[in-house]
Amino acid sequence: MFFSPAYAQAAEGAAPNPLLNLAFPVLIFVIFWFLLIRPQMTARKKHQEMVNNVRRGDVVVTAGGIVGKVTKVLEGEEIMVELADNVTVKVVKSTLSDVRTKPQPPAND
C-alpha cells in the first residue's frame, strides 16, 4: 500500500576493461617497490658488505650500543670484541650496527 514494487533496472554503459582493473594493483606494487622494497634491499646489501669487511683493529658499535675494538675475527659469524682492558666478549657479526675503521693517529701540525 505505501510501498511501490522495486524492479531491477538494466545496466547502462559498456563493461569495464579488465586491463584497467589490473592496472591499479600493478601501480601500487611499483610504488611499493621503489619506495619500500628496493631501498631496504640496498640497505641490507650495504650492511652485509660492512659486516663481511670487518677486520682486527676496527672499532665497532653493536646493536645494543656497546662500542669496542675487534681483537680477533673467528671462524663463522663471530668476532671477539674488547670493551675495556682485559674485557673481551664474543659478538655475532650480524648484530653490528656500525664499523669504524682504525683510529688515525693525530696529525702533527
ROZA-608119 format. One record per residue: residue number from 1; residue in three letters; x, y, z of N, C-alpha, C, O in turn. Coordinates in steps of 0.05 Angstrom, whole numbers, plus 5000, padded with zeros to 4 digits. Example, Ala and Ser with C-alpha at 12.3 -4.5 7.8 and 13.67 -1.06 7.14 Angstrom:
BEGIN
<pos 1; code ALA; n.east 5264; n.north 4886; n.up 5156; ca.east 5246; ca.north 4910; ca.up 5156; c.east 5264; c.north 4934; c.up 5156; o.east 5285; o.north 4934; o.up 5169>
<pos 2; code SER; n.east 5257; n.north 4955; n.up 5142; ca.east 5273; ca.north 4979; ca.up 5143; c.east 5258; c.north 5001; c.up 5157; o.east 5268; o.north 5023; o.up 5161>
END
This chain:
BEGIN
<pos 1; code MET; n.east 5016; n.north 4976; n.up 5000; ca.east 5000; ca.north 5000; ca.up 5000; c.east 5017; c.north 5025; c.up 5000; o.east 5014; o.north 5043; o.up 4983>
<pos 2; code PHE; n.east 5034; n.north 5027; n.up 5019; ca.east 5051; ca.north 5051; ca.up 5020; c.east 5076; c.north 5048; c.up 5004; o.east 5090; o.north 5068; o.up 4998>
<pos 3; code PHE; n.east 5083; n.north 5024; n.up 4997; ca.east 5108; ca.north 5019; ca.up 4982; c.east 5102; c.north 5011; c.up 4954; o.east 5083; o.north 4996; o.up 4948>
<pos 4; code SER; n.east 5118; n.north 5021; n.up 4935; ca.east 5115; ca.north 5012; ca.up 4907; c.east 5135; c.north 4990; c.up 4902; o.east 5156; o.north 4989; o.up 4915>
<pos 5; code PRO; n.east 5128; n.north 4971; n.up 4885; ca.east 5146; ca.north 4949; ca.up 4879; c.east 5172; c.north 4959; c.up 4866; o.east 5172; o.north 4977; o.up 4850>
<pos 6; code ALA; n.east 5195; n.north 4947; n.up 4873; ca.east 5221; ca.north 4954; ca.up 4862; c.east 5228; c.north 4934; c.up 4840; o.east 5227; o.north 4910; o.up 4844>
<pos 7; code TYR; n.east 5234; n.north 4945; n.up 4817; ca.east 5242; ca.north 4929; ca.up 4794; c.east 5271; c.north 4933; c.up 4788; o.east 5282; o.north 4955; o.up 4791>
<pos 8; code ALA; n.east 5285; n.north 4913; n.up 4780; ca.east 5313; ca.north 4915; ca.up 4772; c.east 5315; c.north 4931; c.up 4747; o.east 5299; o.north 4928; o.up 4728>
<pos 9; code GLN; n.east 5335; n.north 4948; n.up 4747; ca.east 5340; ca.north 4964; ca.up 4723; c.east 5362; c.north 4952; c.up 4706; o.east 5380; o.north 4939; o.up 4717>
<pos 10; code ALA; n.east 5361; n.north 4956; n.up 4681; ca.east 5381; ca.north 4945; ca.up 4663; c.east 5407; c.north 4962; c.up 4666; o.east 5406; o.north 4986; o.up 4670>
<pos 11; code ALA; n.east 5429; n.north 4948; n.up 4665; ca.east 5455; ca.north 4962; ca.up 4667; c.east 5460; c.north 4979; c.up 4642; o.east 5455; o.north 4970; o.up 4620>
<pos 12; code GLU; n.east 5469; n.north 5003; n.up 4646; ca.east 5474; ca.north 5020; ca.up 4624; c.east 5505; c.north 5024; c.up 4621; o.east 5519; o.north 5024; o.up 4641>
<pos 13; code GLY; n.east 5515; n.north 5026; n.up 4598; ca.east 5543; ca.north 5031; ca.up 4593; c.east 5557; c.north 5005; c.up 4586; o.east 5546; o.north 4983; o.up 4588>
<pos 14; code ALA; n.east 5582; n.north 5008; n.up 4578; ca.east 5598; ca.north 4985; ca.up 4569; c.east 5610; c.north 4971; c.up 4594; o.east 5613; o.north 4983; o.up 4615>
<pos 15; code ALA; n.east 5618; n.north 4947; n.up 4590; ca.east 5632; ca.north 4932; ca.up 4612; c.east 5660; c.north 4944; c.up 4616; o.east 5673; o.north 4952; o.up 4597>
<pos 16; code PRO; n.east 5670; n.north 4944; n.up 4641; ca.east 5696; ca.north 4956; ca.up 4646; c.east 5719; c.north 4939; c.up 4634; o.east 5716; o.north 4915; o.up 4631>
<pos 17; code ASN; n.east 5740; n.north 4952; n.up 4626; ca.east 5762; ca.north 4939; ca.up 4614; c.east 5778; c.north 4924; c.up 4635; o.east 5785; o.north 4935; o.up 4656>
<pos 18; code PRO; n.east 5783; n.north 4898; n.up 4631; ca.east 5797; ca.north 4882; ca.up 4651; c.east 5826; c.north 4892; c.up 4655; o.east 5837; o.north 4889; o.up 4677>
<pos 19; code LEU; n.east 5839; n.north 4903; n.up 4634; ca.east 5866; ca.north 4913; ca.up 4638; c.east 5866; c.north 4938; c.up 4656; o.east 5885; o.north 4942; o.up 4671>
<pos 20; code LEU; n.east 5845; n.north 4953; n.up 4655; ca.east 5843; ca.north 4976; ca.up 4673; c.east 5839; c.north 4968; c.up 4702; o.east 5849; o.north 4980; o.up 4720>
<pos 21; code ASN; n.east 5825; n.north 4946; n.up 4706; ca.east 5822; ca.north 4935; ca.up 4733; c.east 5848; c.north 4924; c.up 4744; o.east 5852; o.north 4925; o.up 4768>
<pos 22; code LEU; n.east 5865; n.north 4915; n.up 4727; ca.east 5891; ca.north 4904; ca.up 4735; c.east 5912; c.north 4925; c.up 4738; o.east 5933; o.north 4921; o.up 4752>
<pos 23; code ALA; n.east 5908; n.north 4948; n.up 4726; ca.east 5928; ca.north 4970; ca.up 4726; c.east 5932; c.north 4981; c.up 4754; o.east 5955; o.north 4987; o.up 4762>
<pos 24; code PHE; n.east 5912; n.north 4984; n.up 4770; ca.east 5914; ca.north 4996; ca.up 4797; c.east 5931; c.north 4979; c.up 4816; o.east 5949; o.north 4990; o.up 4828>
<pos 25; code PRO; n.east 5927; n.north 4952; n.up 4818; ca.east 5945; ca.north 4937; ca.up 4835; c.east 5974; c.north 4936; c.up 4825; o.east 5993; o.north 4936; o.up 4841>
<pos 26; code VAL; n.east 5978; n.north 4936; n.up 4799; ca.east 6005; ca.north 4937; ca.up 4788; c.east 6018; c.north 4964; c.up 4795; o.east 6042; o.north 4964; o.up 4802>
<pos 27; code LEU; n.east 6004; n.north 4985; n.up 4793; ca.east 6014; ca.north 5012; ca.up 4800; c.east 6021; c.north 5013; c.up 4830; o.east 6042; o.north 5024; o.up 4837>
<pos 28; code ILE; n.east 6005; n.north 5002; n.up 4847; ca.east 6011; ca.north 5002; ca.up 4876; c.east 6036; c.north 4985; c.up 4881; o.east 6053; o.north 4994; o.up 4897>
<pos 29; code PHE; n.east 6039; n.north 4962; n.up 4868; ca.east 6063; ca.north 4946; ca.up 4871; c.east 6088; c.north 4961; c.up 4863; o.east 6109; o.north 4960; o.up 4876>
<pos 30; code VAL; n.east 6087; n.north 4975; n.up 4840; ca.east 6110; ca.north 4990; ca.up 4830; c.east 6118; c.north 5012; c.up 4850; o.east 6141; o.north 5017; o.up 4855>
<pos 31; code ILE; n.east 6098; n.north 5026; n.up 4861; ca.east 6103; ca.north 5046; ca.up 4881; c.east 6116; c.north 5034; c.up 4906; o.east 6136; o.north 5045; o.up 4916>
<pos 32; code PHE; n.east 6106; n.north 5012; n.up 4916; ca.east 6118; ca.north 4999; ca.up 4939; c.east 6146; c.north 4990; c.up 4933; o.east 6164; o.north 4991; o.up 4950>
<pos 33; code TRP; n.east 6151; n.north 4980; n.up 4909; ca.east 6177; ca.north 4971; ca.up 4901; c.east 6198; c.north 4993; c.up 4903; o.east 6219; o.north 4989; o.up 4915>
<pos 34; code PHE; n.east 6192; n.north 5016; n.up 4892; ca.east 6211; ca.north 5038; ca.up 4891; c.east 6213; c.north 5053; c.up 4918; o.east 6234; o.north 5065; o.up 4924>
<pos 35; code LEU; n.east 6192; n.north 5053; n.up 4934; ca.east 6192; ca.north 5068; ca.up 4959; c.east 6200; c.north 5052; c.up 4983; o.east 6210; o.north 5062; o.up 5003>
<pos 36; code LEU; n.east 6194; n.north 5025; n.up 4983; ca.east 6199; ca.north 5009; ca.up 5006; c.east 6218; c.north 4986; c.up 5002; o.east 6238; o.north 4983; o.up 5016>
<pos 37; code ILE; n.east 6212; n.north 4969; n.up 4982; ca.east 6227; ca.north 4944; ca.up 4979; c.east 6256; c.north 4949; c.up 4969; o.east 6275; o.north 4938; o.up 4981>
<pos 38; code ARG; n.east 6259; n.north 4965; n.up 4949; ca.east 6285; ca.north 4970; ca.up 4937; c.east 6305; c.north 4983; c.up 4956; o.east 6328; o.north 4974; o.up 4959>
<pos 39; code PRO; n.east 6297; n.north 5005; n.up 4970; ca.east 6315; ca.north 5017; ca.up 4990; c.east 6323; c.north 4998; c.up 5012; o.east 6346; o.north 4998; o.up 5022>
<pos 40; code GLN; n.east 6304; n.north 4981; n.up 5021; ca.east 6310; ca.north 4962; ca.up 5042; c.east 6331; c.north 4941; c.up 5032; o.east 6348; o.north 4933; o.up 5047>
<pos 41; code MET; n.east 6328; n.north 4932; n.up 5007; ca.east 6347; ca.north 4913; ca.up 4996; c.east 6375; c.north 4925; c.up 4994; o.east 6395; o.north 4911; o.up 5000>
<pos 42; code THR; n.east 6377; n.north 4950; n.up 4986; ca.east 6403; ca.north 4962; ca.up 4983; c.east 6416; c.north 4967; c.up 5011; o.east 6440; o.north 4964; o.up 5014>
<pos 43; code ALA; n.east 6399; n.north 4974; n.up 5031; ca.east 6410; ca.north 4978; ca.up 5058; c.east 6420; c.north 4951; c.up 5069; o.east 6440; o.north 4950; o.up 5083>
<pos 44; code ARG; n.east 6405; n.north 4929; n.up 5064; ca.east 6413; ca.north 4903; ca.up 5074; c.east 6439; c.north 4894; c.up 5060; o.east 6457; o.north 4883; o.up 5073>
<pos 45; code LYS; n.east 6442; n.north 4900; n.up 5034; ca.east 6466; ca.north 4893; ca.up 5020; c.east 6490; c.north 4909; c.up 5030; o.east 6512; o.north 4898; o.up 5033>
<pos 46; code LYS; n.east 6486; n.north 4934; n.up 5036; ca.east 6507; ca.north 4951; ca.up 5047; c.east 6516; c.north 4942; c.up 5074; o.east 6540; o.north 4941; o.up 5080>
<pos 47; code HIS; n.east 6497; n.north 4934; n.up 5091; ca.east 6503; ca.north 4924; ca.up 5118; c.east 6518; c.north 4898; c.up 5117; o.east 6537; o.north 4894; o.up 5131>
<pos 48; code GLN; n.east 6510; n.north 4880; n.up 5099; ca.east 6524; ca.north 4854; ca.up 5096; c.east 6552; c.north 4858; c.up 5086; o.east 6570; o.north 4845; o.up 5096>
<pos 49; code GLU; n.east 6557; n.north 4877; n.up 5068; ca.east 6584; ca.north 4883; ca.up 5059; c.east 6601; c.north 4895; c.up 5081; o.east 6624; o.north 4888; o.up 5084>
<pos 50; code MET; n.east 6589; n.north 4912; n.up 5098; ca.east 6603; ca.north 4924; ca.up 5120; c.east 6611; c.north 4902; c.up 5140; o.east 6634; o.north 4902; o.up 5150>
<pos 51; code VAL; n.east 6593; n.north 4884; n.up 5146; ca.east 6599; ca.north 4862; ca.up 5165; c.east 6620; c.north 4843; c.up 5154; o.east 6637; o.north 4834; o.up 5169>
<pos 52; code ASN; n.east 6619; n.north 4837; n.up 5129; ca.east 6639; ca.north 4819; ca.up 5117; c.east 6667; c.north 4831; c.up 5116; o.east 6686; o.north 4816; o.up 5116>
<pos 53; code ASN; n.east 6669; n.north 4857; n.up 5116; ca.east 6695; ca.north 4870; ca.up 5114; c.east 6706; c.north 4878; c.up 5141; o.east 6727; o.north 4892; o.up 5142>
<pos 54; code VAL; n.east 6694; n.north 4870; n.up 5163; ca.east 6705; ca.north 4876; ca.up 5189; c.east 6731; c.north 4861; c.up 5193; o.east 6734; o.north 4838; o.up 5186>
<pos 55; code ARG; n.east 6750; n.north 4875; n.up 5206; ca.east 6777; ca.north 4863; ca.up 5210; c.east 6788; c.north 4871; c.up 5237; o.east 6777; o.north 4889; o.up 5250>
<pos 56; code ARG; n.east 6809; n.north 4859; n.up 5244; ca.east 6822; ca.north 4864; ca.up 5270; c.east 6831; c.north 4893; c.up 5272; o.east 6842; o.north 4904; o.up 5253>
<pos 57; code GLY; n.east 6825; n.north 4906; n.up 5294; ca.east 6833; ca.north 4933; ca.up 5299; c.east 6810; c.north 4953; c.up 5293; o.east 6813; o.north 4976; o.up 5301>
<pos 58; code ASP; n.east 6789; n.north 4944; n.up 5280; ca.east 6766; ca.north 4962; ca.up 5275; c.east 6751; c.north 4968; c.up 5301; o.east 6749; o.north 4951; o.up 5319>
<pos 59; code VAL; n.east 6741; n.north 4992; n.up 5303; ca.east 6724; ca.north 4999; ca.up 5325; c.east 6695; c.north 4995; c.up 5316; o.east 6687; o.north 5005; o.up 5295>
<pos 60; code VAL; n.east 6680; n.north 4979; n.up 5331; ca.east 6653; ca.north 4972; ca.up 5322; c.east 6633; c.north 4980; c.up 5343; o.east 6639; o.north 4984; o.up 5367>
<pos 61; code VAL; n.east 6608; n.north 4984; n.up 5334; ca.east 6585; ca.north 4990; ca.up 5352; c.east 6565; c.north 4968; c.up 5348; o.east 6557; o.north 4962; o.up 5325>
<pos 62; code THR; n.east 6557; n.north 4955; n.up 5370; ca.east 6537; ca.north 4934; ca.up 5368; c.east 6509; c.north 4946; c.up 5367; o.east 6505; o.north 4970; o.up 5371>
<pos 63; code ALA; n.east 6489; n.north 4929; n.up 5362; ca.east 6462; ca.north 4938; ca.up 5361; c.east 6453; c.north 4948; c.up 5388; o.east 6434; o.north 4964; o.up 5390>
<pos 64; code GLY; n.east 6465; n.north 4939; n.up 5409; ca.east 6458; ca.north 4948; ca.up 5436; c.east 6472; c.north 4974; c.up 5444; o.east 6467; o.north 4984; o.up 5466>
<pos 65; code GLY; n.east 6489; n.north 4984; n.up 5427; ca.east 6502; ca.north 5009; ca.up 5432; c.east 6529; c.north 5006; c.up 5446; o.east 6541; o.north 5026; o.up 5454>
<pos 66; code ILE; n.east 6540; n.north 4982; n.up 5448; ca.east 6566; ca.north 4978; ca.up 5460; c.east 6588; c.north 4983; c.up 5439; o.east 6587; o.north 4972; o.up 5417>
<pos 67; code VAL; n.east 6607; n.north 4999; n.up 5447; ca.east 6629; ca.north 5006; ca.up 5430; c.east 6654; c.north 4990; c.up 5439; o.east 6660; o.north 4990; o.up 5462>
<pos 68; code GLY; n.east 6667; n.north 4977; n.up 5420; ca.east 6691; ca.north 4962; ca.up 5427; c.east 6709; c.north 4959; c.up 5403; o.east 6703; o.north 4967; o.up 5381>
<pos 69; code LYS; n.east 6732; n.north 4947; n.up 5408; ca.east 6753; ca.north 4943; ca.up 5388; c.east 6755; c.north 4914; c.up 5381; o.east 6756; o.north 4897; o.up 5399>
<pos 70; code VAL; n.east 6755; n.north 4907; n.up 5355; ca.east 6757; ca.north 4879; ca.up 5347; c.east 6785; c.north 4869; c.up 5352; o.east 6805; o.north 4881; o.up 5343>
<pos 71; code THR; n.east 6787; n.north 4847; n.up 5368; ca.east 6813; ca.north 4836; ca.up 5373; c.east 6818; c.north 4811; c.up 5357; o.east 6842; o.north 4805; o.up 5351>
<pos 72; code LYS; n.east 6797; n.north 4797; n.up 5349; ca.east 6801; ca.north 4773; ca.up 5334; c.east 6776; c.north 4767; c.up 5317; o.east 6754; o.north 4769; o.up 5328>
<pos 73; code VAL; n.east 6779; n.north 4759; n.up 5292; ca.east 6757; ca.north 4751; ca.up 5276; c.east 6757; c.north 4720; c.up 5276; o.east 6776; o.north 4708; o.up 5266>
<pos 74; code LEU; n.east 6736; n.north 4709; n.up 5287; ca.east 6734; ca.north 4680; ca.up 5290; c.east 6722; c.north 4668; c.up 5265; o.east 6711; o.north 4682; o.up 5248>
<pos 75; code GLU; n.east 6723; n.north 4642; n.up 5263; ca.east 6711; ca.north 4627; ca.up 5241; c.east 6680; c.north 4630; c.up 5243; o.east 6669; o.north 4630; o.up 5265>
<pos 76; code GLY; n.east 6667; n.north 4632; n.up 5221; ca.east 6638; ca.north 4633; ca.up 5221; c.east 6629; c.north 4662; c.up 5224; o.east 6639; o.north 4680; o.up 5211>
<pos 77; code GLU; n.east 6609; n.north 4666; n.up 5241; ca.east 6596; ca.north 4691; ca.up 5243; c.east 6602; c.north 4706; c.up 5269; o.east 6586; o.north 4722; o.up 5279>
<pos 78; code GLU; n.east 6625; n.north 4700; n.up 5282; ca.east 6631; ca.north 4712; ca.up 5307; c.east 6657; c.north 4727; c.up 5307; o.east 6675; o.north 4720; o.up 5291>
<pos 79; code ILE; n.east 6660; n.north 4747; n.up 5324; ca.east 6684; ca.north 4762; ca.up 5328; c.east 6689; c.north 4766; c.up 5358; o.east 6669; o.north 4766; o.up 5373>
<pos 80; code MET; n.east 6713; n.north 4771; n.up 5366; ca.east 6719; ca.north 4778; ca.up 5393; c.east 6723; c.north 4808; c.up 5395; o.east 6738; o.north 4820; o.up 5379>
<pos 81; code VAL; n.east 6709; n.north 4821; n.up 5413; ca.east 6710; ca.north 4850; ca.up 5416; c.east 6720; c.north 4857; c.up 5444; o.east 6709; o.north 4846; o.up 5464>
<pos 82; code GLU; n.east 6739; n.north 4875; n.up 5445; ca.east 6750; ca.north 4884; ca.up 5471; c.east 6735; c.north 4909; c.up 5479; o.east 6735; o.north 4929; o.up 5465>
<pos 83; code LEU; n.east 6721; n.north 4908; n.up 5502; ca.east 6705; ca.north 4930; ca.up 5512; c.east 6722; c.north 4949; c.up 5530; o.east 6719; o.north 4973; o.up 5529>
<pos 84; code ALA; n.east 6739; n.north 4937; n.up 5546; ca.east 6757; ca.north 4952; ca.up 5564; c.east 6782; c.north 4935; c.up 5567; o.east 6784; o.north 4914; o.up 5554>
<pos 85; code ASP; n.east 6801; n.north 4944; n.up 5583; ca.east 6825; ca.north 4929; ca.up 5587; c.east 6818; c.north 4902; c.up 5599; o.east 6805; o.north 4900; o.up 5620>
<pos 86; code ASN; n.east 6827; n.north 4881; n.up 5586; ca.east 6823; ca.north 4853; ca.up 5595; c.east 6794; c.north 4845; c.up 5596; o.east 6787; o.north 4826; o.up 5610>
<pos 87; code VAL; n.east 6776; n.north 4858; n.up 5581; ca.east 6748; ca.north 4850; ca.up 5580; c.east 6741; c.north 4846; c.up 5551; o.east 6738; o.north 4865; o.up 5535>
<pos 88; code THR; n.east 6739; n.north 4821; n.up 5543; ca.east 6732; ca.north 4815; ca.up 5515; c.east 6706; c.north 4799; c.up 5515; o.east 6701; o.north 4783; o.up 5533>
<pos 89; code VAL; n.east 6690; n.north 4803; n.up 5495; ca.east 6665; ca.north 4788; ca.up 5491; c.east 6664; c.north 4777; c.up 5463; o.east 6676; o.north 4788; o.up 5444>
<pos 90; code LYS; n.east 6649; n.north 4756; n.up 5460; ca.east 6645; ca.north 4744; ca.up 5434; c.east 6618; c.north 4756; c.up 5423; o.east 6598; o.north 4755; o.up 5436>
<pos 91; code VAL; n.east 6620; n.north 4767; n.up 5399; ca.east 6597; ca.north 4781; ca.up 5387; c.east 6590; c.north 4768; c.up 5360; o.east 6608; o.north 4761; o.up 5345>
<pos 92; code VAL; n.east 6565; n.north 4766; n.up 5354; ca.east 6556; ca.north 4756; ca.up 5328; c.east 6558; c.north 4779; c.up 5308; o.east 6549; o.north 4802; o.up 5314>
<pos 93; code LYS; n.east 6570; n.north 4774; n.up 5285; ca.east 6575; ca.north 4796; ca.up 5265; c.east 6550; c.north 4810; c.up 5257; o.east 6551; o.north 4835; o.up 5253>
<pos 94; code SER; n.east 6528; n.north 4796; n.up 5254; ca.east 6504; ca.north 4808; ca.up 5243; c.east 6492; c.north 4828; c.up 5262; o.east 6475; o.north 4844; o.up 5255>
<pos 95; code THR; n.east 6500; n.north 4828; n.up 5288; ca.east 6490; ca.north 4848; ca.up 5307; c.east 6505; c.north 4874; c.up 5307; o.east 6499; o.north 4892; o.up 5323>
<pos 96; code LEU; n.east 6525; n.north 4877; n.up 5290; ca.east 6540; ca.north 4902; ca.up 5288; c.east 6523; c.north 4922; c.up 5273; o.east 6512; o.north 4917; o.up 5252>
<pos 97; code SER; n.east 6521; n.north 4946; n.up 5285; ca.east 6506; ca.north 4967; ca.up 5272; c.east 6524; c.north 4987; c.up 5258; o.east 6516; o.north 5001; o.up 5239>
<pos 98; code ASP; n.east 6550; n.north 4989; n.up 5266; ca.east 6568; ca.north 5007; ca.up 5253; c.east 6596; c.north 4996; c.up 5256; o.east 6604; o.north 4986; o.up 5277>
<pos 99; code VAL; n.east 6612; n.north 4999; n.up 5235; ca.east 6640; ca.north 4991; ca.up 5236; c.east 6657; c.north 5015; c.up 5229; o.east 6655; o.north 5027; o.up 5208>
<pos 100; code ARG; n.east 6673; n.north 5023; n.up 5248; ca.east 6690; ca.north 5046; ca.up 5244; c.east 6718; c.north 5035; c.up 5238; o.east 6726; o.north 5014; o.up 5249>
<pos 101; code THR; n.east 6733; n.north 5049; n.up 5222; ca.east 6760; ca.north 5039; ca.up 5215; c.east 6778; c.north 5045; c.up 5238; o.east 6771; o.north 5056; o.up 5258>
<pos 102; code LYS; n.east 6803; n.north 5036; n.up 5235; ca.east 6823; ca.north 5040; ca.up 5256; c.east 6825; c.north 5070; c.up 5262; o.east 6826; o.north 5086; o.up 5243>
<pos 103; code PRO; n.east 6828; n.north 5077; n.up 5287; ca.east 6831; ca.north 5106; ca.up 5293; c.east 6858; c.north 5116; c.up 5282; o.east 6879; o.north 5103; o.up 5285>
<pos 104; code GLN; n.east 6857; n.north 5139; n.up 5268; ca.east 6880; ca.north 5150; ca.up 5256; c.east 6897; c.north 5165; c.up 5277; o.east 6885; o.north 5178; o.up 5295>
<pos 105; code PRO; n.east 6923; n.north 5163; n.up 5276; ca.east 6939; ca.north 5178; ca.up 5296; c.east 6936; c.north 5208; c.up 5291; o.east 6933; o.north 5216; o.up 5268>
<pos 106; code PRO; n.east 6938; n.north 5225; n.up 5312; ca.east 6935; ca.north 5253; ca.up 5308; c.east 6957; c.north 5265; c.up 5290; o.east 6980; o.north 5257; o.up 5293>
<pos 107; code ALA; n.east 6950; n.north 5283; n.up 5273; ca.east 6969; ca.north 5295; ca.up 5255; c.east 6985; c.north 5316; c.up 5270; o.east 6975; o.north 5331; o.up 5286>
<pos 108; code ASN; n.east 7011; n.north 5317; n.up 5264; ca.east 7028; ca.north 5338; ca.up 5276; c.east 7027; c.north 5363; c.up 5259; o.east 7037; o.north 5363; o.up 5236>
<pos 109; code ASP; n.east 7014; n.north 5384; n.up 5269; ca.east 7011; ca.north 5409; ca.up 5254; c.east 7034; c.north 5427; c.up 5259; o.east 7035; o.north 5449; o.up 5248>
END
